[in-house]
Structures are given as C-alpha cells and as structure tokens.
C-alpha cells in the first residue's frame, strides 16, 4: 500500500525558500502584522494604532532636514579605550562590531542642515550603537556641534535615544554630562534656541543632561523617557508604579515635557517653534 506515500527527498542546503526576514514586522502596539514597505512610507508609524516604531538616524535626518542639505561633521571621531575595558569582549571589539552594524563611528550623527528653510545644527543618536550610550565621542561631537551653533547662531536640535552613559569609558562618560550641559549653558547665554526631541528609549545620563535641558523638550508618542528603569524604581521604593509611567504622555501630564508630537508632524512643529523663538533675530529670517 505505497500508493500515497511520497518519496522522501531531503532538502539540499540552500534550497529553502524563506521569505526575506524584513518583509513584515509585528507592531508592538497592536500586534498587527505590518507590511514593511507600507510602514516605511509612513515614517514607521503603525497606520492602525499610531505606535511609533524605532527608526535609524539616517531616516530621522531624511524626516527633519530639507533634501540634500545635511552635511555631516566629525564623522571621523573614534573612541579610545582608556580603561582597557573587557566585558564579554574587549571594548575596541565592541566598537568595531557596532560600527559594522550601523555604519557609524559612534552613537551620534551630527551636522548642519536646513529645516524648512531654517539653517540648523542637528544631531541624532543611534540606539543600535551600544544602546545609544554616551561616551567621550558622543560628548565631543555634541560639544563641537554646539560651538558651531554658537559661531553661526544656528539653533540646535538633538534627537535623543540612549541607554545612558557608556560604562566602558567609566568616568570619561560621566564627564560628558557636564561638558554637554556647559555647552548648552553657553547657547542659552547667547540666546540661541535648543530643542530636545526624546524618542524611545531615552534614559540615564542623557536624560540627566542634554535630553531634558531643551528650551523646548518634545517627546514622541509612547516613548520611554526616564532616568532609572521602572523595575529598579519599583524595587527601590517598594511600590507599584502607575500605568504608563515614564511614557511621553505621562511626562507631559507631570510637566516634564512640553509637547508630545507625532513623528509625521515633527518637522513642521520644529519649524514653527524655531520661527517663533527666533522672531526676526535668527539666521533663518
Ligand atoms: Zn499598531
């Protein structure tokens, strides 16, 4: 009775025809399976529930700046290994691996561009690069960008995404909090606007420094923004935390953010705020 028996033919290697892994993505907000191309054309915002999926710095630059106006600065800066730090692997190897994945030298891209015709200095962090952690290169690139903003009187915009200070650089990472804050104080004194955009997730040393120091602090919908993580806080104070704790909307309600802005309206909102703040005295007028 071998009528219905199929001959068993082993699969040869390389014969499997998988769908490309990046064709579909599950929305973490509503669980819907989304066609990648469709959400890409929507700046990675779920058309069903409005959940903001993470996007790369390159996409943010495309979203915020006028076409072909972005000119990157200090892309050549690389971290040293002052502590000769070894975790799972030596720090230089971690850096190399991160560079391979992201195509970037560190966790931030900085440069000059125009935004709706307004000349700006802009920086975008990359969470894929060792958790968007802030080491000496992130701090130095921001400090140099701030100096350019000061010299050219261009407003500064920073899109944050970070797990905090980079432990592999120890005290050198922590010094970047003071360094970036001092740079922002100079901008403040010179009355040059600085806007911080907090995206999912922004925590630790970045929240404790330039993340929250904007003349205006904007948050993307649903972004996790805080200093320590909810689990650490819960264990420390031994209390349950309220729903939506450390999300943009919660922070807005408690006065920590000025506005929660849909990514698709981010550029127009920034342009409106900058025009309002510069009011005839900035370079864009
Ligand atoms: Zn969704």
Boltz pocket constraint, residues with backbone or C-beta under 6 A from the ligand:
constraints:
  - pocket:
      binder: B
      contacts: [[A, 27], [A, 28], [A, 29], [A, 30], [A, 31], [A, 32], [A, 46], [A, 47], [A, 48], [A, 49], [A, 50], [A, 51]]
      max_distance: 6.0
